[in-house]
Amino acid sequence: MPKIITAHRAQDEQHQAREYIRRHILLPSSILGLIFMVSGLAAMVYQFFSLGYGGETFLESIGLLLAGVLIGWLQTRYHHYLLDRFPGHFAARLRLFAKDPRKRSRKEPPVPRIDHAGRSIVPFGYAAGAALLFGLSAISSMLGHTYYVAAFLIPWMGFFWAKVYFWRSVLLEGGR
């Protein structure tokens, strides 16, 4: 009997972790991706009609988009690793966010810590990814080929849509 309960608990944790990813990673990513896409494309249309659009602009905008996709893919790969190795972390966060903040008990079990080799460098990786996107946007804007608004919106469009695309296995309940 204990083996059945343990197996059921692991399945339930995996399901809760996937639900957390749907609600707290995919939903915001898809909404933000849509906002950045509409805004970035509007900025490119503005540039096309008022400032001009050349081959350099096309190459820079594609490069910015691909940089955002790369950073989004890297972050999603890390989150896939966390889902595979530490589903209890995401499941505990779902249970924590599901409760009303006023009704949470003080003796509530803490969210399990993520402990793996290289865990201490993960925040630096996040910061480096954001700095890379902002830096490439600034360089593209300073070169003058891409309108500065589009240069700052396009990489984030790629970032958020890459997260949605590479989490498609979670959207399809069957998984990977």
N, C-alpha and C positions, 0 to 999 in steps of 0.2 A: 504493500500500500504506500509506503513513503516514496518509492520510486515514481509512482504515478503522480503523486502530489508535487514532487520536485519537477517532474517533466512539465506538468501543467503550469506551475509557477514560472518556469523559464519561457514557455510559450506566451503566457500572459504578459510577462515583462517585455518580450520582443514585440508583441502587439502594441503595448503602451508606448514603447520607444518609437515605433513607426508612427503612431498617432501624434506623439509630440513633434516629430519631424514634419508631419503634414501641417499641423497647426502653427507651430512656432518657427519653422524654417521655410517651408515651401509657400505657405500663404503670403507671408510678408515679402518673400523674394519675388513672387509672381506679381504682386501689386506694385512693388518698387520697380521691377523690371518694366512693367507696362508704363509707369510714370516716366521713367528715364527714356524709354523708347519713344514715346510721343514727344517729349520735350526735346530730346536729341535730334529726332528727325525734323521737328519744326525748326530747330536752329539750323540744320543743314539746308532746309528749304529756304530759310531767310538768307543764308549765305549764298545760295545758288542765285537768287533773284537780285540781291543787293550788292554783294561783294565779289561775286564770281566764284566759279568752281572749276578747278583744273585737275590735272593728273596728280599733282602733289597732294592736293586736298583729299582725293580719293585714296591714295596710298596711306596717308597719315590716318584717315578715319578708319580704314580697314585695320591698320596696325594697332590703333587704340582699342578697337573692338576685340581684336584677337588677344591683346594683353589682358583685357578684362575677362575674356573667356578662360584664359590660362589661369589666372588667379582664382576665378570661381571654381574651375575644375580642381585645382590643388586643394582648396578649402573643402570641397565636397568629398574628395578622396580621403582626407583626414577624418571627416565626419563619418564616412562609411566605415573606416577603421574603428572609430569609437563605437558605432552601432554594432559591429561584429564582436568586438572585445568587451565592451562595457555597456550593454543595453540597459542595465539597471540604473545607470546615470540618467539617461533620457527618460526612463520610466518614472524615476523618482521626481524628476523635474515636472513631468506631466501631472503627477499626483499633487505636487506642491502648488502648481498654478491652477489646478482645478478647484482647490479649496478657496473659500472666501478668506481674504487676509485677516478679517476680524475674528474668524472662527478657528484659525490655526492654533494648535496647542503649542506650548513652549517645549514640550517633551517630544515633539515630532522627530522621527528619525532623520538625520541629516542626509543630504544628497551624497551618494557614494563618491568618493574621490576617484579621479582618473589618475592612475599611477602607471606610467610606462616610460621606457627609455626615451629621452628626448623631450619629455613633458616640459622641462624648464625653458626650452627654446621656442615653444609654440607661440607664446605672446610676441616674441621677436619676429616670428614668421608672419603673423597677422599684421604687425606694424610695417614690416618690410613690403608686404603686398600692397597695403594702402599707400605707402610712400611711393612705391613704383607707379601705381596708377596716377597719383597726383603729380609725380615728377614728369611722367610721360605726357600728361595733359598740359602741364606748364610749358614743357619744351615745345610741344606742338603748337600751342598758342603763341609762344614767343617767336617761333619761326614765321608766323603770319599767314600760313597757308590755310589753317583751319580756324574758323570763328571760335573765340575763346569759350563761349557757352557750349557749343557742340563738343569742343575738345575736353571739357570737364564732364559732360553727360554720357558720351558714347562708351567710355570704358566701363562705367558703372552699369550701363545697359547690358553689356556683354557679361559682366560679373554676375548679375542677378539672373539673367536668362540661362547662363551656364549652370548655375545652382539648380534651377528648376529642371533643366534638361537632364542633367546627370543624376538627379534623384528620381527619375521617372520610374525606377523599379519600386520605389515606395508608393508612388501614386497608383501603380498596378499592385493590388494587394498580394499577388502571388509572390512577389519578391524577386530576388536575383536568381 
